[in-house]
Amino acid sequence: PQIPKWPPQGLNSQPWRLGQRMQDITGDRGVLKEVIRAGAGEMVPQDASVLVKFSGYLEYMDKPFDTNWYRRNPRLMKLGEEITLQGMEIGLLTMKKGELARFLFTPSYAYGALGCPPLIPPNATVLFEMELLDFLDSAESDRFFVLTTEQQDTFPLQKMLKVANTEREFGNYLFRQKRFMDARERYKRASLILCRRPSSGDEQCQIDAAKLLVFLNLSFTYLKLERPGRALTYGKKALEIDKRNAKALFRCGQVSKSRFLCWVKKLHQAKPQPC
């Protein structure tokens, strides 16, 4: 994709003139915003982890001093930890999934009086264009995992389900990045949370629905890790919850195919070679 340039087409590059058409989101005109394309849903919550494409520009420069726009799969970054630029964090907290926006940060919300030599001069006002691809609300999950096991067991059901879902979504992100070992660990954390919660009736139905998704993901992940036995184990666990689940049946079928191909490969390797 083409990286946006400063000055944006049709706009004067002087920051104070560009800022006249932008919204003041901090009340002191330290962070100004212009929505290029609206997003949908809820705004990014505090302590979230975000998937964002961005480019940062200095005044009168055509090329960004920092960008991840060319990356096919940008990294998931946590606000306040991996995103430390104050203006960027404030801006992201006003965005919705799918939104593309332009921001102006004054020095106090960017790189300060000293700048960041040699790229950023002192007292630099900078422009950032950011596209919010997705975000994960990990605050509940963060709170959950600092508790003791006994405290975790008393966590309200809906909050516990939210934590398990967050872990599964983190796993999905890692799976898409082909980081299958890391994805497996996230899925297993979700599975452990769900499997140790005793319940009955309607609560059990909700837990089983969450477990089914995790077991299916674990089965697929173990296939990617070329461990068909474990893949079959989790495929069967999914079928115990829903014996007609199409994905679970398909996963078990994939395991049989994987084992057959492995057998053929070993047979070929063991075949005597001609003299």
C-alpha positions in Angstrom: 0.0 0.0 0.0 1.1 3.6 -0.7 2.4 5.4 2.4 0.7 8.8 3.0 2.9 11.8 2.6 3.2 15.1 4.4 1.8 17.5 3.3 -1.4 15.6 2.6 -2.7 16.4 -0.9 -4.5 19.7 -1.1 -3.3 20.9 2.4 -0.8 23.5 3.3 2.1 21.9 5.2 2.4 24.5 7.9 1.1 22.8 11.1 -0.9 25.7 12.4 -2.8 26.0 9.1 -3.3 22.2 8.8 -4.6 22.2 12.4 -7.4 24.7 11.7 -9.5 21.9 10.2 -8.7 19.4 12.9 -10.5 18.5 16.1 -8.8 19.3 19.4 -9.0 16.1 21.5 -6.9 17.1 24.5 -8.4 20.6 25.2 -5.0 22.3 24.9 -4.5 21.8 21.1 -1.7 19.4 21.9 -3.2 16.6 19.9 -5.4 17.4 16.9 -7.3 14.9 14.9 -8.9 14.6 11.4 -10.9 11.4 10.5 -10.1 10.3 7.0 -12.2 7.1 7.1 -14.7 6.3 9.9 -14.4 3.1 11.9 -17.2 1.0 13.6 -17.9 -0.4 17.0 -16.5 0.7 20.3 -13.4 2.9 20.8 -10.1 1.4 22.0 -10.2 0.9 25.8 -7.4 1.7 28.2 -4.6 -0.9 28.4 -5.7 -2.5 25.1 -3.4 -4.2 22.6 -3.7 -2.8 19.2 -3.0 -3.7 15.6 -2.2 -0.4 13.9 -0.5 0.8 10.8 1.2 4.2 11.1 3.5 6.7 9.5 5.1 9.6 11.2 6.2 12.8 9.4 8.2 15.9 10.2 7.1 19.2 8.7 8.1 19.7 5.0 9.4 16.2 4.6 7.9 13.8 2.0 9.2 10.6 3.6 8.2 9.3 7.0 10.8 9.1 9.8 9.0 6.0 11.1 6.5 3.7 9.5 5.2 0.1 9.6 2.9 0.6 6.6 4.8 -1.9 4.4 4.5 -4.7 6.9 2.1 -7.3 5.8 1.3 -8.3 9.4 1.9 -5.5 11.9 2.8 -6.5 15.4 0.2 -6.4 18.2 1.3 -3.7 20.6 0.1 -2.9 24.1 -0.7 0.7 25.0 1.6 2.2 27.6 4.2 -0.5 27.1 5.1 -0.9 23.4 3.4 2.3 22.4 5.0 5.0 24.5 4.5 8.1 22.4 1.9 10.0 24.5 0.1 11.6 21.5 -0.1 8.3 19.7 -1.7 6.6 22.7 -4.1 9.5 23.2 -5.1 9.4 19.5 -5.6 5.6 19.5 -8.0 5.8 22.5 -10.3 7.9 20.3 -10.3 5.4 17.4 -12.6 2.6 16.3 -11.8 -0.6 14.4 -11.2 0.2 10.7 -10.7 3.9 11.3 -8.1 5.9 9.4 -7.1 9.2 10.9 -4.5 12.0 10.8 -3.1 13.5 14.0 -0.9 16.5 14.8 1.2 16.2 18.0 2.9 19.2 19.5 6.3 18.6 21.1 5.0 18.0 24.6 2.9 15.1 23.2 5.6 13.9 20.9 9.4 14.1 21.3 9.7 17.1 23.6 12.1 20.0 23.7 15.1 17.7 23.1 13.7 15.8 20.2 15.2 12.4 19.3 18.5 13.0 17.4 19.4 12.5 14.7 15.9 11.9 13.2 13.7 14.3 15.3 14.9 17.9 15.8 14.2 19.8 19.1 10.6 21.1 19.6 9.2 19.3 16.6 5.5 19.2 15.8 4.9 15.8 14.0 2.1 14.4 11.9 1.0 10.8 12.2 -1.4 8.9 10.0 -2.8 5.8 11.7 -5.1 3.0 10.6 -6.6 0.9 13.4 -6.9 -2.6 12.0 -8.0 -4.3 15.3 -7.6 -4.3 19.0 -7.9 -6.6 22.0 -9.2 -5.5 25.3 -6.7 -7.2 27.5 -7.3 -5.3 30.8 -9.5 -8.0 32.3 -7.1 -10.7 31.3 -4.2 -8.7 32.9 -6.1 -8.4 36.1 -7.0 -12.1 36.1 -3.5 -13.5 35.8 -2.1 -11.5 38.7 -4.6 -13.2 41.0 -3.9 -16.4 43.0 -5.5 -19.7 41.8 -8.1 -19.4 44.6 -9.0 -15.8 43.6 -9.2 -16.8 40.0 -11.7 -19.6 40.9 -14.1 -16.9 42.4 -14.0 -14.7 39.3 -17.5 -14.0 38.0 -18.4 -16.3 35.1 -18.9 -13.6 32.5 -15.5 -12.0 33.3 -13.9 -15.5 33.3 -15.4 -16.1 29.8 -14.1 -12.7 28.7 -10.6 -13.6 29.8 -10.7 -17.0 28.0 -12.0 -15.3 24.9 -9.2 -12.8 25.0 -6.6 -15.6 25.3 -8.2 -17.3 22.3 -8.1 -14.1 20.3 -4.4 -13.6 21.1 -3.9 -17.2 20.0 -5.7 -16.4 16.7 -3.4 -13.5 16.1 -0.3 -15.6 16.7 -1.7 -18.3 14.5 -2.1 -15.9 11.6 1.5 -14.9 12.2 2.4 -18.6 11.8 3.8 -18.6 15.4 2.1 -21.9 16.1 4.0 -22.7 19.4 3.0 -19.3 20.9 -0.6 -19.7 19.6 -0.8 -23.1 21.3 0.3 -21.7 24.7 -2.5 -19.0 24.5 -5.1 -21.6 23.5 -4.0 -23.9 26.3 -4.2 -21.1 28.9 -7.8 -20.5 27.7 -8.5 -24.2 27.9 -7.2 -24.5 31.5 -9.3 -21.6 32.6 -12.5 -23.1 31.2 -11.8 -26.7 32.2 -11.2 -26.1 35.8 -14.5 -24.2 36.3 -17.2 -26.5 37.8 -20.7 -25.4 36.9 -24.0 -26.8 35.7 -27.1 -25.8 33.7 -27.0 -22.6 31.7 -23.4 -21.8 32.9 -22.2 -25.1 31.6 -23.7 -24.4 28.2 -21.8 -21.1 28.0 -18.5 -22.7 29.1 -19.0 -25.6 26.7 -19.5 -23.1 23.8 -16.2 -21.4 24.7 -14.4 -24.7 25.2 -15.6 -25.9 21.7 -13.9 -23.0 20.0 -10.6 -23.5 21.9 -10.5 -27.2 21.3 -11.0 -26.7 17.6 -8.2 -24.2 17.5 -5.9 -26.5 19.5 -6.7 -29.4 17.1 -5.8 -27.2 14.1 -2.7 -25.8 15.7 -1.4 -29.3 16.6 -1.9 -30.3 12.9 0.3 -27.3 11.9 2.9 -28.5 14.5 2.7 -32.0 12.8 1.5 -33.7 16.0 -1.5 -35.6 14.8 -2.0 -37.5 18.0 -2.6 -34.3 20.0 -4.7 -32.9 17.1 -7.0 -35.9 17.3 -7.2 -35.6 21.1 -8.6 -32.1 20.9 -10.8 -33.0 17.9 -12.4 -35.7 20.0 -12.8 -33.3 22.9 -14.7 -31.0 20.6 -16.9 -33.9 19.4 -17.7 -34.7 23.1 -19.3 -31.3 23.3 -21.0 -31.3 19.9 -20.9 -34.8 18.1 -22.1 -33.3 14.9 -19.8 -30.4 14.7 -18.5 -30.1 11.1 -15.2 -28.6 12.0 -14.4 -31.2 14.6 -15.3 -34.0 12.2 -13.1 -32.4 9.5 -10.2 -32.0 11.9 -10.4 -35.7 12.8 -10.4 -36.5 9.1 -7.4 -34.3 8.6 -5.6 -36.3 11.3 -6.3 -39.6 9.5 -5.0 -38.1 6.3 -1.9 -36.7 8.0 -1.2 -40.1 9.6 -1.6 -41.9 6.2 0.8 -39.6 4.5 3.3 -40.0 7.3 3.0 -43.8 7.0 3.6 -43.6 3.2 6.6 -41.3 3.7 8.2 -43.7 6.2 7.5 -46.7 3.9 9.2 -44.9 1.1 12.2 -44.1 3.2 12.4 -47.7 4.4 12.2 -49.1 0.8 15.5 -50.8 -0.3 17.4 -48.7 -2.8 18.8 -50.4 -6.0 22.5 -51.2 -6.0 
